[in-house]
Amino acid sequence: MEQQEYFFSCLYCFQEVSVLLDPTSGQHEYVEDCEVCCNPMEFKITFENGELQEFEVYKPYE
């Protein structure tokens, strides 16, 4: 399956940014910096049968 681009607003700068998601990945969590302001964001992503079930983004360490 192809990666899916998902758009959301950064928790810090409120700009629309995107991440590439792998629909074969199941459930995972990771930290990635905003492509605009470079602040870290923690992602919790869940796919079931190739469909996005959960997309949550947090400020890490809070």
For each residue, the residues with C-beta under 8 A, 3 or more apart:
1: 22 23 24 50
2: 23
3: 20 21 22 23
4: 20 21 23 52
5: 18 19 20 21
6: 18 19 20 21 52 55
7: 16 17 18
8: 16 17 18 19 55 57
9: 14 15 16 17
10: 13 14 15 16 17 34 36 37 39 41
11: 14 39 41 57 58 59
12: 34 37 39 41 59
13: 10 34 36 37 39
14: 9 10 11
15: 9 10 34 36 37
16: 7 8 9 10
17: 7 8 9 10 34 35 36
18: 5 6 7 8 35
19: 5 6 8 32 43
20: 3 4 5 6
21: 3 4 5 6 25 45 47 52 55
22: 1 3 25 47
23: 1 2 3 4 47 50 51 52
24: 1 47 50
25: 21 22 28 45 47
26: 46 47
27: 44 45 46 47 54
28: 25 44 45
29: 42 43 44 45
30: 42 43
31: 40 41 42 43 60
32: 19 40 41 43
33: 38 39 40 41
34: 10 12 13 15 17 37 38 39 40 41
35: 17 18
36: 10 13 15 17
37: 10 12 13 15 34
38: 33 34
39: 10 11 12 13 33 34 59
40: 31 32 33 34 59 60
41: 10 11 12 31 32 33 34 57 58 59 60
42: 29 30 31 57 58 59 60
43: 19 29 30 31 32 55 56 57
44: 27 28 29 54 55 56 57 58
45: 21 25 27 28 29 52 54 55 56
46: 26 27 52 53 54
47: 21 22 23 24 25 26 27 50 51 52 53
48: 51 53
49:
50: 1 23 24 47
51: 23 47 48
52: 4 6 21 23 45 46 47 55
53: 46 47 48
54: 27 44 45 46
55: 6 8 21 43 44 45 52
56: 43 44 45
57: 8 11 41 42 43 44
58: 11 41 42 44 62
59: 11 12 39 40 41 42 62
60: 31 40 41 42
61:
62: 58 59
